[in-house]
Amino acid sequence: MSGPIKDALGALSRHADLINAALDAPLDPREGIPTKALSELRQVSALRPAGDDTYRLHPKLREYLYDHLQLYPAYQSLSQISADINLMKSLWSAIEEMRYAADADATAQLSDRLQSTVFDIADNMQRNLTQLNNLLSTRYGNVRSIAAKRSQNRWYQQQSANLLRDLAQLSAAGSAIERDAAAFGMTELSRFVRRNLLSLILSWQQALSEMQTLLSKEIFRTREIEVQHRQLARMDTWLRQQPGWMGVEVDIDAEVPDFLLAAHLPAIRAHIEPDDSDSDIRSLVVETASTLPAIRPVEVPVELQRLKRKVSVHEPQPMTPAMRASERLYQYVTQAPGSVSLLDWRKSDPDAQTMRSNVWLIFAMTDLRNRQISVVPVLVGETKGKRRSHMFDDAVASGPNRIWESA
């Protein structure tokens, strides 16, 4: 190992704690960080100035640690391959020029550089697929709101769409290079491009298409959750405005287990995953569990008194003479073949005679009309000084049989 590389790796190893801290936030010398450690890390270009007095981690080193630890912060963009595609095209154009110039050494160097670029494209695509898989499997970790989850869904959907367009461009460029290399007699380079690039593009496109489908489903599911939360908020507002509503009475079957009806469910005992055999993870979980607060004594639950709403029972209203008379009048009118005079019928019914004739007339007309019986008042003849008379002294009811005969 050469001297500069050994010194750089040794500086990173000696100050691993500062590298870990710089991965989360910029380093500030005013927080008690040794000046010598900062100087060593700056000499190996591990730290970059960020502002006046703070230092941030080198972006390439940060990207390497994120890939190694599979830690992806929010809105982490995917690795774009468009620059590598343009570089691959430029290298192939340079190779064509060197072949026309019969410069074998330059052609070999450019071919090696082209192969390295192909490996870089494959590595970046593998990194993108791993990042999307991890983010989709964890649903981007814990978010504080539905709007944040919807925003991240749209962000990665746009990122994957851009990557699909780059893959289409990569397929066209790779096919052209592979075809031209075979035509020029560069069989090794043609076979290399076909094996390490063209054979993988189809699987990359299928994986990105499946992830875009999952992202679309997540966006649709987020919209449904948003609608359900809005309905739940409206229901909560309505319940707060109706404090006297006691809820819906449901008859619970006796076969329901008692623990489902308990006011307090039994406590759940937390334990370490038995399949996890990593000693570091196990020690970390034990250390975290030891910092938890002490278990509070379990209070004996007080049996809640269940109250039932008192339902008032309405007793049937007793029949009055007027009600009995109106019922008999209705039966008589519906069976009578002709019209029936209400005052004449009153003379034959003792219950109807308990009311005055004018009261009976209004009562009987209203009751029969409510039962869809045609009732026509008998107007009093015209008097002197009045062209029309609006007074009546009797009414005639026509049953259904009479109405059908007149029709």
C-alpha positions in Angstrom: 0.0 0.0 0.0 1.3 3.4 -0.9 2.1 6.0 1.7 -0.6 8.6 0.9 -3.4 6.0 0.8 -2.2 4.5 4.1 -2.1 7.9 5.8 -5.6 8.8 4.6 -7.1 5.5 5.8 -5.3 5.8 9.1 -6.6 9.3 9.7 -10.2 8.1 9.0 -9.7 5.1 11.4 -8.3 7.3 14.2 -11.1 9.8 14.0 -14.0 7.4 13.3 -16.1 9.1 16.1 -15.9 12.5 14.3 -16.8 10.8 11.0 -19.9 9.3 12.6 -20.9 12.7 14.1 -20.3 14.5 10.8 -22.6 12.0 9.0 -25.5 13.4 11.0 -24.7 17.1 11.3 -21.8 19.6 10.5 -19.0 19.8 13.0 -18.5 23.0 15.0 -15.1 23.6 16.7 -16.8 25.6 19.4 -18.4 22.5 20.7 -15.1 21.2 22.1 -13.8 19.2 19.1 -10.0 18.9 19.1 -8.3 21.2 16.6 -5.7 18.6 15.8 -8.3 16.0 14.8 -10.1 18.5 12.5 -6.7 19.4 10.9 -5.9 15.8 10.1 -9.3 15.1 8.6 -9.0 18.3 6.5 -5.6 17.3 5.3 -7.0 14.0 3.9 -10.0 15.9 2.4 -12.5 14.1 4.6 -14.0 17.4 5.7 -15.1 20.4 3.7 -15.8 23.9 5.0 -19.5 24.7 5.5 -20.0 28.3 6.4 -17.6 30.3 8.6 -16.7 27.9 11.4 -18.3 24.6 10.6 -17.2 21.5 8.6 -19.2 18.9 6.7 -18.3 15.4 5.5 -17.0 14.9 2.0 -20.0 14.2 -0.3 -18.4 11.1 -1.8 -17.5 9.7 1.6 -21.0 10.4 2.8 -22.4 8.6 -0.2 -20.2 5.6 0.4 -21.2 5.4 4.1 -24.9 5.7 3.1 -24.5 2.9 0.6 -22.6 0.7 3.1 -25.0 1.2 6.0 -28.1 1.4 3.7 -29.1 4.7 5.4 -31.1 6.9 3.1 -32.4 10.3 4.4 -35.6 11.8 3.2 -35.7 13.0 -0.4 -32.5 11.2 -1.2 -32.2 11.5 -5.0 -31.3 8.5 -7.1 -27.9 8.3 -8.9 -28.3 9.8 -12.3 -26.7 7.8 -15.2 -27.2 10.4 -17.9 -23.7 11.9 -17.4 -22.2 8.4 -17.7 -24.2 7.7 -20.9 -22.8 10.9 -22.4 -19.3 10.0 -21.3 -19.7 6.5 -22.8 -20.7 8.1 -26.2 -17.8 10.5 -26.1 -15.4 7.7 -25.3 -16.6 5.6 -28.2 -16.3 8.6 -30.6 -12.7 9.0 -29.4 -12.1 5.3 -29.9 -13.3 5.6 -33.5 -10.9 8.5 -34.1 -7.9 6.6 -32.6 -8.7 3.6 -34.8 -8.7 5.7 -37.9 -5.4 7.2 -36.7 -4.0 3.7 -36.1 -3.0 4.5 -32.5 -3.3 1.1 -30.7 -2.2 2.4 -27.3 -4.7 5.2 -27.1 -7.4 2.9 -28.3 -6.6 0.4 -25.5 -6.7 3.1 -22.9 -10.0 4.5 -24.1 -11.4 0.9 -24.2 -10.4 0.4 -20.6 -12.0 3.7 -19.7 -15.2 2.7 -21.5 -15.4 -0.6 -19.7 -14.9 1.3 -16.3 -17.8 3.6 -17.3 -20.0 0.6 -18.0 -19.2 -0.8 -14.6 -20.0 2.6 -13.0 -23.4 2.6 -14.7 -24.2 -0.9 -13.5 -23.1 0.0 -9.9 -25.3 3.1 -9.9 -28.3 1.2 -11.2 -27.8 -1.5 -8.5 -27.5 1.2 -5.9 -30.7 2.9 -7.1 -32.7 -0.4 -7.1 -31.4 -1.2 -3.5 -32.4 2.3 -2.3 -35.9 2.1 -3.8 -36.4 -1.4 -2.4 -35.4 -0.3 1.1 -37.5 2.8 1.0 -40.6 1.0 -0.3 -40.2 -1.8 2.2 -40.1 0.6 5.2 -42.4 3.1 3.5 -39.8 5.8 3.9 -39.6 5.3 7.7 -41.6 7.3 10.2 -43.2 10.5 8.8 -45.0 13.1 10.7 -48.0 13.6 8.4 -49.8 12.2 5.4 -48.8 15.1 3.3 -45.1 14.2 3.9 -45.7 10.6 2.8 -47.6 11.8 -0.3 -44.8 14.2 -1.1 -42.2 11.4 -0.9 -44.3 9.1 -3.0 -44.5 11.7 -5.8 -40.8 12.5 -5.4 -39.6 8.9 -5.9 -42.2 8.3 -8.6 -40.7 11.3 -10.6 -37.1 10.0 -9.8 -38.0 6.5 -11.1 -39.7 8.0 -14.2 -36.5 10.0 -15.0 -34.4 6.9 -14.5 -36.6 4.9 -16.9 -36.0 7.5 -19.6 -32.3 7.3 -19.0 -32.5 3.5 -19.4 -34.1 3.9 -22.8 -31.3 6.2 -23.8 -28.7 3.8 -22.4 -30.2 0.9 -24.4 -30.0 2.8 -27.6 -26.4 4.0 -27.0 -25.2 0.6 -25.8 -26.8 -1.2 -28.8 -25.1 1.2 -31.2 -21.7 0.8 -29.5 -22.1 -3.0 -29.5 -23.0 -3.1 -33.2 -20.3 -0.8 -34.3 -17.6 -2.6 -32.2 -18.6 -5.9 -33.8 -18.4 -4.3 -37.3 -14.9 -2.9 -36.5 -13.7 -6.3 -35.4 -13.5 -5.4 -31.7 -15.2 -8.6 -30.6 -14.0 -8.5 -27.0 -15.4 -5.0 -26.4 -18.6 -5.9 -28.2 -19.0 -9.0 -26.0 -18.3 -7.0 -22.9 -20.9 -4.4 -23.6 -23.5 -7.1 -24.4 -22.7 -9.1 -21.3 -22.3 -6.4 -18.7 -24.8 -3.8 -20.0 -27.3 -4.8 -22.6 -28.3 -8.1 -20.9 -29.1 -6.2 -17.6 -31.2 -3.4 -19.0 -34.4 -5.4 -19.4 -34.3 -6.6 -15.8 -33.6 -3.0 -14.6 -36.6 -1.7 -16.6 -38.9 -4.4 -15.2 -37.8 -3.7 -11.6 -38.4 0.1 -12.1 -41.8 -0.5 -13.7 -42.9 -2.7 -10.7 -41.7 0.0 -8.3 -43.6 2.6 -10.2 -46.7 0.4 -9.8 -46.1 0.2 -6.1 -45.7 3.9 -5.8 -48.9 4.5 -7.7 -50.7 2.1 -5.3 -49.2 4.0 -2.3 -50.4 7.3 -3.7 -53.9 5.9 -4.1 -53.8 4.4 -0.6 -52.6 7.7 0.9 -55.5 9.5 -0.7 -58.0 6.9 0.7 -56.4 7.4 4.2 -56.7 11.1 3.8 -60.4 10.8 3.0 -61.0 8.5 6.0 -59.1 10.9 8.3 -61.3 13.7 7.1 -64.5 11.7 7.7 -63.2 10.7 11.1 -62.5 14.3 12.0 -66.0 15.3 10.9 -67.4 12.5 13.1 -65.3 13.7 16.0 -66.6 17.2 15.6 -70.2 16.0 15.4 -69.7 13.9 18.6 -68.3 16.9 20.4 -71.3 19.0 19.4 -73.7 16.3 20.5 -72.7 15.5 24.1 -76.0 14.0 25.0 -75.8 11.3 22.4 -75.3 8.0 24.2 -74.4 5.9 21.1 -76.0 3.0 19.4 -77.4 0.2 21.6 -76.1 -3.2 20.4 -77.2 -6.5 21.8 -73.9 -8.3 22.5 -74.0 -12.1 22.3 -72.8 -14.0 25.3 -70.3 -16.0 23.2 -68.0 -13.0 22.9 -64.8 -13.6 24.9 -64.6 -11.7 28.2 -61.1 -10.3 27.5 -62.5 -8.4 24.5 -65.0 -6.6 26.7 -62.4 -5.7 29.4 -61.7 -2.1 30.1 -58.0 -2.7 30.2 -56.4 -5.3 28.0 -53.6 -7.6 29.4 -50.1 -6.2 29.2 -47.9 -7.2 26.3 -44.4 -8.4 27.3 -41.7 -7.1 25.0 -38.9 -9.5 24.1 -35.9 -9.7 21.7 -36.4 -11.3 18.4 -35.2 -14.9 19.0 -33.9 -15.3 15.4 -31.5 -12.3 15.8 -28.1 -13.8 16.6 -26.0 -10.6 16.2 -24.3 -9.9 19.5 -24.0 -6.2 18.7 -27.7 -5.8 18.0 -28.6 -7.8 21.1 -26.3 -5.7 23.4 -27.8 -2.6 21.8 -31.3 -3.7 22.5 -30.5 -4.7 26.0 -28.9 -1.4 26.7 -31.8 0.5 25.2 -34.3 -1.6 27.3 -32.3 -0.9 30.5 -32.8 2.9 30.0 -36.6 2.6 29.9 -38.5 3.8 33.0 -39.5 1.4 35.7 -42.7 -0.5 35.3 -45.6 1.1 37.2 -47.6 -1.1 39.6 -50.8 -2.3 37.9 -53.9 -0.6 39.3 -56.9 -2.8 40.0 -59.4 -1.7 37.4 -62.7 -0.4 38.8 -65.7 -2.1 37.5 -67.6 0.4 35.4 -71.3 0.6 35.9 -73.1 0.1 32.6 -76.1 2.3 32.2 -78.9 1.6 29.9 -81.1 4.3 28.4 -84.6 4.2 29.7 -87.1 3.7 27.0 -90.6 5.2 27.6 -93.5 2.9 26.7 -96.4 4.8 25.1 -99.8 3.4 26.1 -102.5 3.3 23.4 -104.8 6.3 23.6 -108.4 5.4 24.6 -111.1 5.8 22.0 -113.3 8.9 22.4 -116.9 9.1 21.2 -115.8 11.3 18.3 -113.2 8.8 17.2 -115.7 5.9 17.3 -118.2 8.0 15.3 -115.7 8.9 12.7 -114.6 5.3 12.3 -118.2 4.1 11.8 -118.8 7.0 9.3 -115.8 5.9 7.3 -117.0 2.3 7.1 -120.5 3.4 6.1 -119.3 5.8 3.4 -117.0 3.3 1.8 -119.7 0.7 1.6 -122.6 3.0 0.6 -123.7 2.8 -3.0 -124.5 6.6 -3.2 -123.6 9.9 -1.6 -124.0 10.3 2.2 -125.1 13.5 4.0 -123.0 14.0 7.1 -125.8 15.8 9.0 -128.4 13.1 8.1 -126.0 10.3 9.2 -125.3 12.2 12.5 -129.0 11.8 13.4 -128.6 8.0 13.4 -125.4 7.8 15.5 -125.5 8.5 19.3 -121.7 9.2 19.5 -121.9 11.8 16.8 -124.8 13.5 18.6 -122.5 14.2 21.5 -121.0 17.1 19.5 -122.7 20.1 18.1 -123.7 19.9 14.5 -121.3 22.5 13.2 -118.4 20.9 15.2 -119.3 17.5 13.9 -119.5 18.7 10.3 -115.9 20.2 10.4 -114.5 17.2 12.3 -116.1 14.6 9.9 -115.0 16.6 6.7 -111.4 16.8 7.9 -111.2 13.1 8.9 -112.8 11.8 5.7 -110.5 14.0 3.5 -107.5 12.8 5.4 -108.6 9.2 4.4 -108.8 10.2 0.7 -112.7 10.4 0.7 -114.3 13.0 -1.5 -116.3 15.5 0.5 -118.3 18.3 -1.1 -119.9 21.0 1.1 -123.5 22.0 0.4 -123.5 25.8 0.0 -126.2 28.0 1.3 -128.3 29.8 -1.3 -127.3 33.3 -2.4 -128.5 36.2 -0.2 -129.4 39.7 -1.1 -126.5 41.9 -1.8 -124.0 39.0 -2.3 -123.3 37.5 -5.7 -121.7 34.3 -4.3 -122.1 32.4 -1.1 -119.2 30.8 0.9 -121.3 29.4 3.7 -122.5 25.8 3.9 -124.8 23.9 6.3 -124.1 20.3 5.2 -121.6 18.2 3.3 -121.9 15.2 1.1 -119.4 12.3 1.1 -118.9 10.0 -1.9 -117.3 6.6 -1.3 -115.1 4.7 -3.8 -118.1 2.9 -5.4 -119.8 6.1 -6.2 -116.7 7.7 -7.6 -116.0 4.7 -10.0 -119.7 4.8 -11.2 -119.4 8.5 -12.0 -116.1 8.0 -13.8 
